[in-house]
Amino acid sequence: MAGGHGAGTTYKGITVHQPKRWHSITGKGMCAVMWFWILYRAKQDGPVVLGWRHPWEGHGDHSHGDEHEH
C-alpha cells in the first residue's frame, strides 16, 4: 500500500488517512459535473427512459401535418 504519512483512523487493521484539500475539491467538482450531465440527459431522454414516448417517434418538431415549408 501507499506510504503511511501522518495520522489517520485505523479500523480492523486498515488505516484510512484524511484526503488532501485538492482531492476533496476535485471530487466535489466531478460530482457536480456528473449530476449536471445526469439531469441534462434526463431532460433530453426522460420520456423515452420512463416509457412515455418511443425513441423512433422523434422530438415532435418535424410533424408531417404542417402546411408550410421548412
C-alpha positions as CSV (number, residue, x, y, z in Angstrom):
1,M,0.0,0.0,0.0
2,A,0.9,3.6,-0.1
3,G,3.2,5.2,2.4
4,G,1.9,5.8,5.9
5,H,2.5,9.6,6.3
6,G,0.6,11.4,9.0
7,A,-2.1,10.2,11.4
8,G,-5.2,8.5,10.3
9,T,-8.1,6.5,11.5
10,T,-7.4,2.7,12.0
11,Y,-10.3,0.3,11.8
12,K,-9.7,-3.5,11.8
13,G,-6.1,-3.1,10.9
14,I,-6.6,-0.7,8.0
15,T,-5.5,2.9,8.4
16,V,-7.5,5.5,6.4
17,H,-5.8,8.9,6.0
18,Q,-7.6,12.2,5.5
19,P,-7.7,13.3,1.9
20,K,-5.8,16.3,0.7
21,R,-7.7,19.5,0.0
22,W,-7.3,19.3,-3.8
23,H,-8.7,15.7,-3.7
24,S,-11.8,16.9,-1.9
25,I,-12.4,19.9,-4.2
26,T,-11.8,17.9,-7.3
27,G,-14.1,15.2,-6.1
28,K,-16.9,17.7,-5.4
29,G,-16.4,19.3,-8.8
30,M,-16.5,15.9,-10.6
31,C,-19.7,15.0,-8.6
32,A,-21.3,18.3,-9.7
33,V,-20.4,17.6,-13.4
34,M,-21.8,14.1,-13.1
35,W,-25.2,15.4,-11.7
36,F,-25.4,18.2,-14.3
37,W,-24.9,15.5,-17.0
38,I,-27.5,13.1,-15.5
39,L,-30.1,15.9,-15.2
40,Y,-29.3,17.2,-18.7
41,R,-29.7,13.7,-20.2
42,A,-32.9,13.1,-18.1
43,K,-34.3,16.4,-19.6
44,Q,-33.4,15.2,-23.1
45,D,-34.3,11.5,-22.9
46,G,-36.5,11.2,-19.8
47,P,-39.8,10.4,-21.6
48,V,-38.1,7.6,-23.6
49,V,-36.4,6.1,-20.5
50,L,-39.7,6.2,-18.5
51,G,-41.6,4.7,-21.4
52,W,-43.8,7.7,-22.1
53,R,-42.6,8.0,-25.7
54,H,-40.9,5.7,-28.2
55,P,-37.4,6.7,-29.4
56,W,-38.4,6.4,-33.0
57,E,-41.2,9.0,-32.7
58,G,-38.7,11.8,-32.8
59,H,-38.9,15.0,-30.8
60,G,-42.2,16.3,-32.1
61,D,-40.8,19.2,-34.1
62,H,-40.9,17.6,-37.6
63,S,-44.6,16.6,-38.0
64,H,-45.9,15.7,-41.4
65,G,-49.2,17.6,-41.0
66,D,-47.6,21.0,-41.4
67,E,-48.8,23.0,-44.4
68,H,-45.8,25.3,-44.7
69,E,-42.3,24.5,-45.9
70,H,-39.3,24.4,-43.6
